[in-house]
Each structure stands twice: as structure tokens, then as C-alpha cells.
Amino acid sequence: MNKPSSIDWSQLWYPGRKTPFTREELAVAGRDAPSPTLVAVAAVNLAAIAFVVLLLSPPAQTARLTGMLVGLAVTGFAIAARLWVNPWRRPLLRSMLGIALTMVAMGWLLRWRVPEQDERQALALVLGICGAMVPLLLWFLAAWRAHQIEARLREHAERARAIEMARRLAAAQVEPHFLFNTLASVQHWVQTKDDRAAPLLAALTGYLRATLPLFDRPLLAAGRELEAVRRYLEVMQARLGERLTWRIEVDPAAAPALLPPGLLLTLVENAIEHGIEPQLRGGCVNVSGRVAGGVVHFVVSDDGAGLPAGLAEGTGLAGIRERLALAAGSAAGLTLAVPPEGGCRAEIHLPFRTETAA
């Protein structure tokens, strides 16, 4: 473990952040406003300081000190608002120094306006309390707020790393069950000289060619993923034959929409695996997409066996929700429903963005 070569004496004044947060960092973790509880706590503390000050002040100087306290409270809240937005060392130290100098200047001026020695001593004590307590409250606020933002940034970074790892794992492997079954079908049909072998192999090759580049980036146009979805459905139709029918009806305006890769493909895979394959008669898978009010909606529905118990909390759908949240926060989401006619309906929505807008 490396030891510091020298003592950072500036940490004695404020062992906190030395540089301001960037706009990107504040956009991720610093947009919230102070909670009502925090505002109430600050008001109670300032009221307690004001009560002590007025209790210790000479009766003849109460009105004058009341005006000073109001001005100090307004100044303190203004400084606190600035530190809340971006808490770091320089504005805090400047504010603390400014308050201390203001208290000294007030004490010097009041010395000439207050002739009585006892009153001057009482006023000096009062100003000393104000000059110590208000900067101390600002010090704690800046330290706590900086710690809060840094903790949120660490949490966001951990989530981003976890999702990036999941994305890379998804890019490094194709679903083994699907791939092995498809290759087994190709092998069997080749051995039996079945005419379906060549179309299935061509469909599988097209699927792999369309799928492997999907995960090169965190966001891609929906049109590119829809091509992979189309290839996947062609493979499954070659395997399932008449048991599977499918339609892709996506508004051309929705094709450029950016979304995390693999979302639509995962939903279609779930529809085939849990909806179509379990029933002998098979079924139909529909993929649709549209843009409305600045939001893009994609729906994957089937008329298969319905929503299996526990699927809504499964790893695949949980991953979709995590990636949507990372991409667009609370403005994006995934909903599952069972239509009256049966089957399952999955819908994802997120703000409409394109390569040009991004």
C-alpha cells in the first residue's frame, strides 16, 4: 500500500471534494431538491441559534440584532442553495471566510455605536456564536451533500459495469439451447436428405450474421435489431413448420429509434419458448412498433400458452428492465399482460431518440 509522501494540510479545513462535479455527474446524481425533512432540520437549527443569540443579547440591542439575524439567515440559505447544487471546497471556504470577516466587521462597527462595555462584550459573544455556528452548518451540509452525490455516482457506476458485463456476455454467446437444437435439426435433416436442411442452414447463418454485431454498442437503431428478430423467426419457422406463424408490423418512423440491443430479441425468444413451443397447435407471434408523443412503443405478443408463473421476475426480463432504466431512467419501462383471448403481451416504451438526436 502506497503511503502519501506529504501531509495535505488543506484537509484540516475541509476534508472533502477539491474539485467541482461535472455537468454529467450532476445530471446523473445531483438533480434532486432538498427534502422537506432536511429543510425543516435546517430551519430548526437556525431558530435555535437565533433564540440563543437573542437570549444573550442586551435588551437595548434586540431590534438591531434581529435585523442582523434575518440578513444572516437569508445569506446562509443562499449559500446553502449554491452548495447543494455543486458542493466542493472553494465556494465553501470562501463563504466561511466571508461570514467570518462580516462578523468581525460588524463587531468593529458596533463597538463605536454601543457605548456600554457590558453590552459590547455581550454583542461580541453573540457575533462569535453566529460566526462559528453558521459556517459549521454550511461545512456539514457541503460534506454530507458531496458524500451523497459521490455515493450515487459509485452506485450508478457499479450498475453500469454490471450491465456492461451482461452485455458483453450476451455478445460472446448465442443461446446454447436454441443453437444446439437448431444444429441438431440441420444435422438430422442432412443425414436424412431432407429438403428442409438447406433453408434452415441459410436461415441460421443469416441469424448469426445479424445477431453477433448487435452488442457492439450500448444503443442501436431498432431497425437493426428487427433484422435479427426476422432472422430468428425464420429459423424457428424452419424448425417448427406450420406450427409457427409470425408478423412484424413496425411503423417506419419507429425504426430509427435507439434502444439497448437484445431487448426485442429476448421478448421474441420468450414468446417462442414459453408461448408457442409448449402447445401442439403452435401459434402466432406479432411484433409491432410505433411512435406517439415523443415515446416509442414496441409490442411483442403471442396467442400461445400464456404467461408462465415466475416468468415476470425471471433473469431475462429483469435484465431488460435494468437496461431500460439505465438508458432512460423512469421514462422507460416494460409491462406484461395476458390478453382476454389468451397468450401474452409484452410492451417496452422509452423516449424516442435517434442517432442524429443523440
Buried (B, 14 or more C-beta within 10 A) or exposed (E): EEEEEEEEEEEEEBEBBEEBBEEEBBEBBBEEEBEEEBEEEBEEBBEEBBEBBBEEBBEEBEEBBBEBBEEBBEBBBEBBEBBBBBBBBEBBBEBBEEBBEBBEEBBEEBEEEBEEEEBBEBBBEBBEBBBBBBBEBBBEBBBEBBEBBBEBBEEBEEEEEEBEEBBEEBBEEBBEEBBEEBEEBBEEBBEEEEEBBEBBBBBBEBBBEBBEEBBEEBBBBBBBBBBBBBBBBBBBBBBBEEBBBBEBEBBEEBBBBBBBBBBBBBBBBBBBBBBBBEEEEBBBBBBBBBBEEEBBBBBBBBBBBBBBEEBBEEEBBEBBBBBBBBBBEEEBBBEBEEEEEBBBBBBBBBBBBEEEEE
